[in-house]
Amino acid sequence: MSSPRTETAPHAETAPHAETAPHAETAPHGATTPPAPPVDALIVVDVQSAFVTGDGAVPAAERLVDRTTDLIARARRDGALVVHLQNDGPPGAEDEPHTPGWELHHPVEPGPRETVIRKPHDDGFEETALGVVLADAGVRAVAVCGVMSEMCVQATARTALARGYRVVVPYDAHATQDVPAVPGVSEAVPAAVVSRVAAYALGSDAEVTVGAADVTFTTPAGERRLSP
């Protein structure tokens, strides 16, 4: 996976601006507050074999797989759009295309509400069809989960915010690796800290203290318009 890309993309006029929900910092997991409004798309970022199995797995791989499995199942059940982003790593990387590590961990159910989008950059919108897919479906709000928190998850969520989507990044459904110590620079930084800081850095417009179990789903507006 490449280095972090946090620059925001140009504003996309085709993506409708969603109503702003109360910031999740005021409603931590377990608080007795009204649930956040549902999202109509789930973006599963780079949950590929190299990152959740074997020696290269992120420290929180078991929890991540558990949470993303649940999110995908409920998104399908409730008619939300499910997008699996699949990173194409460079030659020799653990996620080099068509190697075992590149394969998606979760089985995909291809159809009008579920698709796989391969990506060459951290940002899932850059040089991909993601923006068109979301806009065509009438999506207004997205939940973003997967790996790595400070790289592809943050970059994709940041661009979704810039394009006017309401964005939920469930705090227990994204993960990364520990940052190793560098003499004279810093001690090692635990993966859990890196994940928390990466989500917090998205700012007050993103909902980052909502748990995966509290994310709810609905059918995108575009599909509701087509319903009989």
N, C-alpha and C positions, 0 to 999 in steps of 0.2 A: 504494500500500500504506500502511496506516495506521501510526500510531506503535506502538512495542513494547508488548506486553501480557504481562507476566510473572507476573501473579498466578495462583495455582493454583486449579483448580476443586475443588468438594467431592468427596470420595472416593466413587467409584462402586462400590457393593457388588457389582454384577453383573460387574465385571471381575476375574478371578482373579489373584491375586498370583503372578507368575512367580518361579522360583528365581533367586537372585541369582548372576550370573556374575562371575568375577574381574574387577575393574576394569581397563579397557583401558590405563590409565596405566602399569600394570606390564608390559604386553605391546605395545610399540610396533610399528608396521608393519615387517615383515621379521624380527622376532625369532623365534627357534626355540622357540616355546612352543605348547602345544596350541591348536588353533583354537577360537574362541568358539562356543558352542552356536548352532544355527541359529535364525533368527526365522521366525515364521509369517505375518507381514504386512509389506508395504512401503507406507509412506505417502510419496507424492511430492507435495511441497508447492509449489504455485504455479509449476510450470515452464511458464509462459505466454509467448507470443511477445514481449510487451513487455519481459520481463526477460532473455531469452536471445538475442534477435536485434536488429539495428539499433542506432541510436545510444544507446538506453536499456539495452542489455545490460549485465549485470554483467561486470567485468573477466575473471572466470574462466569465462565462458559456455561456451567450447569444451570445457574440461575437465568442467564440470558436465554438459553434454549427453552427453558420452562416458560418464561414470560412471553417470548415471541411465538411459541407454539400456541399458547392460549389466545394471544392477540389475533393471530391469523385465523384461528377457528371461529372466534366470535365475530370478526370482521366478515368472514364468509357467511356465517349464519344470518347476520343482520343486513346483508346486501351492500356492504361498503366495497369500494374499489381496493384491491390489494395489488401493490406493485413491489416486486422483488428486484432490487438493484443488485447487479452482479459485477464486481470490479474485475477489469482486465488488467492484470499486473504485467510488468515488463518481462522480457525473456529472463528466465532463471529465478524469478520471484516465486514465492510460495503460492500465489494466486495467478500464475501464468495461465492463459486460456488453454482449456482442454487438458489440464493436468488434474490429478485427484484433488488437490487443494483448492482448485478453482470452482469445483462443483458446489451448487447450492445445498445447504444442509436440509432445508425443509422441502418436502415434496410440493410441487406446484400443480394447481388445478387450472390449466389454461382455459380461458373463456372471456366473455365480454367484461367481467368484473375482476379478472386476475391476469396479470401479465408479468413477464420478465423483461427488464431493460438493462442491457449491458452498458457499462460506462467506462470511459478511459481516464477520468479525473476523479478527485475526491468529491466534488460537487455533482450530485446526481442529475442536475439540470444542464450541466455544461456539455455541449455537443451530444445530447441525447434527445429522445422524444418525450421525456418526462413532462415537460411543461405542456406540450400539446395533449398528451393523454389526460392529464388532470383537467385542463380547460375543456376538452371535448366532453368529458363526463359531467361537467358542471360542479366539480369539487370546490368546496369552500373552506374546509378545515381538514388538516392532516395530522396523523400521529406518526412520528418518526422514531424508529428503533433500530438496533443493530450495532455494528462496529465500524470504525473505531470512534469513540466518543468525540475526541478532539480533532478528528480528521474528517472522515466522510459523513458521519452523523451530523456534526456541527455545520459543516459546509453546506449540506443539503438543507438542513433546517433553516440556516441563515438566508439562503436564497428563497426558500418558500416564504419566509417572513417578508423579504424585500418585494416579492410578487403579490403580496396582499392576502396570503392565506393565514388563517388562524392555525397556530402550530402548537402541538402538545408533544413533549419529549419525555415519556415516562421515565422517572429517575431510576427504576429498577429494570429497564428493558434496553439499556445500552451499556456498552462496556469497552474497555481498552486494555493495553498492557501497562505494566509498571514502567515508569521512566527511570532509566539507570542513573546511578550517581556519576557525576563528572568532577574529578578533583579540581578544586579551585572555583567551581561553578555552583554546584548544589549537591546535596545528598540525594539519594534515591527518592522518588515520589511514588507512593502507592497508587495503583490503578484506580482505586475507588476515589481518591482525591482528584486525580486527573479528570475522571468522568464528571465529578460534581462541578469542578471549575469550568470545564468545557461547556456544560449546559448553562451554568450561571452566566457565562460570558455572552450568551445569546441576548441577554437584556430582559427588561420587564415585559416585553411583548410576547415572549414564549412562556408556556406553562411547563415548568420543569420540576415541580414537586408533586405532580400527580403520579400515583402508582399505576402500574399496568392494569391491575384489577379494577381500577376506577375509570379507565377509559371505556367509553361506550361508542357505539357505531350506528350509522344510519345510511340509507341509500343516497347516493349523490343526486343533487337537484336535477341534473340532466336526465338521469334515468327515471326519476319520478315524473318528469314531464312526458316521457314516452310511455308511461304505464297506462293501461286502459282505464 
